[in-house]
Amino acid sequence: MTLTRPRAVVPASGFPRFLAGRLVWLLAAVVVVVSATFVLIYVIPADPVSAVLGGRIQADQIEAIKARYGFDLPIWQQYLRFWGGLFRGDLGFSFATQQDVGQAIAARAGATAALAVAGLLLSLLIGVGTGVFAALMRGTWKDRAAMGTVVLGMGVPPFLMGLVLVFVFAYLLPVFPVSGYGSAAHLVLPALTIGLTGGAYYARLLRGRLVEVMDADFVRASRSRGMRESAVFVRHTLRNSFLPVLTWMGMDLGYFLSGVIAVEAIFAWPGIGTLAYRAITDYDTPMIVGTVLVSAVAIVTVNLIIDLVYPLLDPRMAHR
Amino acid sequence: MTALMQGPLVALAPPRASRRPLVGGVALALLVVLFYVLPTPYDPNEQLADGLSPIGFPLAPGWTHPFGTDPLGRDELSRAIVGGRLSLLIGVVGSLVATAIGSLVGLLAGSTVGWLSNGLMRFTDIFMAFPYLLLAAALQSVLGPGIGNLLLVVGAVSWVNAARVVTAQVRAESSLDYVAALRTLGVPRWRVLLRHLLPNISPQVMVLFTTGISYTILLEATLSFLGLGIQPPTATWGNMIREGQAYFSSAPWLVLAPGLLLVVVVTAVSLISDAVSDRSSKGLKGFR
């Protein structure tokens, strides 16, 4: 007898069932993340209003503000009110700027999305390029040099990479603008920061996987059937090595949304990262909850999409 | 087996003994000596009388101050060394906390069935959806600054990876014959788990722990860079880079000196965790 019984086999139920299951999971994840954030932000500092405004205004004004935002209510009522507001699409108002949280996030989502897409594309370009190069050159000094650079690159946090790029491009080689938003040129340095730091992970992951797959029986079989070396590599080796890269892309979004706080701060990029950062330093609780909520929804949605894409790369992973 | 069947000739070469443990280990040993054993050249928090140029500008790197001085006339090398002590300490202890929490969750989730196991695994999955730095930053701002709180934050956000890996490992090991054999001999489940299974997955836990160190160092640096981690005047690389940022154009050493040390230490730790990983991976995998 083993420590665990084998898990029950899920009856074949088709794609709709799979999708429904994933959507329920998505919803559950968001509910838990929001609840945890709510507890974290609202419960631990017993009195957020005094924490923000303490000493600056009269005690009776504090009471009035508490009543206005509902902080005088018991915690479970505040929690229900929060969800009630959420269902009406209302994330509340920022303490610090009086903005509507939903509108503030919507106004900045585009900038962060642009940075995310550009950064991810550059990460993939750099990572896949380096990974494939190192795998093809495996065992040689070129492989070792490439992977050495990658290990070094993994040790550079995005904020440091950003500062170094600012230094290089602002003072030594003034080609790209080092801060602000508006044109494609503004996007280059922040995206390169994310591309260089993120690309290292893809390179390492892909090389490791490629080297394993290159020795697999099915690859040797393809070669023995007389397939051209390049076709074997692209159609079999690379395709089979791409699954971990895809999985990492899903996890990478969480990493990206984290790194983006510092990167946006350095390049004065008007995205969700700067919004979240300011909210945290201002103890702006509705804004913190709002940005965490939006980030969590983005992360689970992207992971859902990736789950749906898996079978395209690997038919064995067809949705039951 | 002929070379033809083996595909590329490289695959035939026997796996060479990795030289990486030596490189990473020596590098880290040197850094530990530098950080903990050697005295700092100056008091890291003292504003030196001759620490600024006649016009009040920080001194560039030179013989007396290898890393230069900061805008308050403090010796940058001494501060970087003290910051390094803290960073390494937070890295090791933080990773220990995270790996311990994660392993505990993983052992529970991997060795049980039913609601406990499912609940723990779902909870772990959901935690992956958290934007971790946002969570860490929010938690840090709620708890307030301080090393103890920082370790708590690190533990709270970084246990997930360990939990997932350990769960998978425990499940994989559980299906092996030796577990069945032990159970047949009447060894209780908990004893199999703790005395036989745990030692068998300990290499993987070691890998998690060592990778966790570099991860934690980077997390702490990022938090401190954002002004949410360790607060000045206590020096860490993150808050030194934060303070140096404003002078980057005229005094780049204020960012580059702590930044360089950060990269070197994280890389050294990564090399060590690669070495641990090499040792623990079973079978012939060749040069990796």
Interface residues (C-beta under 8 A of the other chain):
Chain A: M1 T2 L3 T4 R5 R7 W25 A28 A29 V30 V32 V33 A36 T37 L40 I41 I44 P45 R138 G139 V151 L152 M154 G155 V156 P157 P158 F159 L160 L163 V164 V166 F167 A170 Y171 G208 V211 E212 M214 D215 V219 R220 R223 M251 G254 Y255 L257 S258 G259 I261 A262 A265 I266 A276 Y277 I280 T281 Y283 I288 T291 V292 S295 A296 I299 V300 N303
Chain B: M5 Q6 G7 P8 V10 A11 A13 G110 S111 T112 V113 S117 R122 F123 D125 I126 M128 A129 F130 P131 Y132 L133 L134 L135 A137 A138 L139 S141 V142 L143 V170 R171 S174 S175 V179 A180 R183 T184 R189 V192 L193 L197 S214 L218 A221 T222 F225 L226 G227 L228 I241 Q245 F248 S249 P252 V255 L256 G259 L262 V263 V264 V265 V266 T267 S270 L271 D274 K285 G286 F287 R288
